């Protein structure tokens, strides 16, 4: 159901609705028609490849344990996800340049190409879902979504105990 401005929650109700919206966002976005169509393992591969790519962008190393922390999953689950990506040629394991006892993950050329494909599909989905919106609203939503995402950089690193205090609920 698409909410009209008249049926859109306001004030505190609007903020309360955000949690439900987040829960629906990824699931429903995966339903948008994209070319090529998404496969059943694409969501997991996209998550893994994005995390490894983000680590590379900030010049840090990503291990299977670090990936598990980022995904909030058991290390055995992360290991299976990594094994899938390695067996399909999207990731490789390499010795850490910082600690030779550790094994780190790197994107292959095929992994980088798949990540570009995923990002293109995500743009297709965004454009499809917002196709009826005025252009100014589409761009404003994109800008605010990026601003929100950038703000998540202030959150504590996955796997650390440094949790900020939770603001009280009014």
NULOPA-419589 format. One record per residue (C-alpha): x, y, z; residue in one letter. Coordinates in steps of 0.001 Angstrom, whole numbers, padded with zeros to 6 digits, always signed. Last residue first. Layout:
% NULOPA-419589
XYZA;...
% end
This chain:
% NULOPA-419589
+010001+009551+025306X;+012451+006770+024539X;+015786+007428+026166X;+018835+007722+023911X;+020936+004544+023879X;+024344+005155+025368X;+027171+004657+022885X;+028480+001127+022546X;+032213+000604+022874X;+032196-003178+023320X;+033707-003743+019928X;+032697-006502+017509X;+031513-004142+014800X;+033157-000705+015008X;+031237+001827+017055X;+028784+004019+015137X;+030055+007342+013772X;+030378+005871+010268X;+026584+005426+010388X;+026320+009141+009657X;+027568+008534+006108X;+024609+006199+005562X;+022161+008847+006752X;+023756+011448+004469X;+023605+008988+001569X;+019916+008372+002254X;+019330+012123+002550X;+020907+012799-000859X;+019022+009919-002506X;+015762+011163-000962X;+016466+014685-002201X;+017283+013403-005694X;+014094+011383-005928X;+012065+014242-004431X;+013424+016755-006983X;+012720+014325-009831X;+009025+014088-008888X;+008216+010549-007859X;+006510+008042-010127X;+009728+006240-011071X;+010816+005960-007435X;+010703+002144-007279X;+012093+001714-010803X;+014882+004249-010350X;+015917+002724-007029X;+015767-000808-008490X;+017881+000199-011486X;+020356+001878-009148X;+020539-001315-007104X;+021080-003308-010292X;+024001-001051-011243X;+025459-001519-007767X;+025101-005293-008052X;+026795-005249-011461X;+029674-003147-010090X;+030048-005674-007239X;+030079-008509-009776X;+032855-006767-011730X;+034873-006219-008549X;+034438-009881-007647X;+035510-010976-011137X;+038619-008794-010866X;+039266-010482-007523X;+038243-008913-004246X;+040602-009436-001323X;+040215-011292+001966X;+042747-011587+004758X;+044586-014505+006335X;+046408-013867+009578X;+049750-015243+010758X;+051631-012834+008472X;+050451-009879+010523X;+050343-006460+008846X;+050660-007545+005201X;+048082-010220+005883X;+048519-013401+003885X;+045993-013780+001087X;+042555-015293+000595X;+040817-014663-002705X;+037358-013373-003488X;+034934-013369-006430X;+036129-016580-008132X;+032981-018657-007662X;+034670-020950-005120X;+035999-017882-003283X;+032569-016263-002987X;+030998-019496-001715X;+033866-020011+000716X;+033349-016464+002028X;+029655-017145+002747X;+030541-020465+004381X;+033170-018749+006559X;+030704-016027+007532X;+028268-018701+008736X;+031042-020473+010667X;+032080-017138+012209X;+028559-016757+013674X;+026687-013763+012307X;+026539-010064+013178X;+027344-009141+009558X;+030193-006819+010513X;+031451-009177+013231X;+031308-012175+010875X;+033250-010156+008289X;+035881-009367+010884X;+036160-013068+011698X;+036514-013924+007995X;+039264-011325+007779X;+039169-007840+006300X;+042259-005653+006163X;+042114-001907+006456X;+042953+000768+003894X;+039680+002720+004185X;+038626+001774+000644X;+039912-001793+001126X;+037659-002269+004137X;+034706-000934+002124X;+035450-003442-000659X;+035525-006384+001763X;+032226-005231+003273X;+030657-004689-000153X;+031777-008115-001389X;+030258-009894+001601X;+026919-008058+001493X;+026588-008466-002285X;+027408-012165-002020X;+024702-012629+000582X;+022103-010739-001479X;+023109-012481-004720X;+022669-016013-003383X;+019067-016473-004595X;+019686-014873-007976X;+018902-011298-008964X;+017595-010675-012469X;+020034-009323-015068X;+018546-006825-015525X;+016405-005579-012663X;+012718-005963-011793X;+012182-004797-008222X;+011518-007650-005777X;+014883-007274-004003X;+013755-003769-003016X;+010900-005403-001133X;+013121-007449+001147X;+015738-004728+001545X;+013261-002023+002517X;+010658-003961+004469X;+012598-004234+007731X;+013872-000677+007366X;+010305+000591+006938X;+009170-001246+010053X;+011889+000464+012039X;+011094+003874+010504X;+007420+003752+011536X;+008219+004916+015078X;+009769+008107+013668X;+006580+008868+011723X;+004426+008091+014748X;+006548+010525+016766X;+005708+013368+014386X;+003390+012423+011521X;+002290+009176+009918X;+001564+009382+006173X;-002137+008912+005341X;-002689+012501+004090X;+000651+012553+002226X;-000450+009399+000433X;+000763+006036+001592X;+001421+003375-000998X;+000000+000000+000000X;
% end
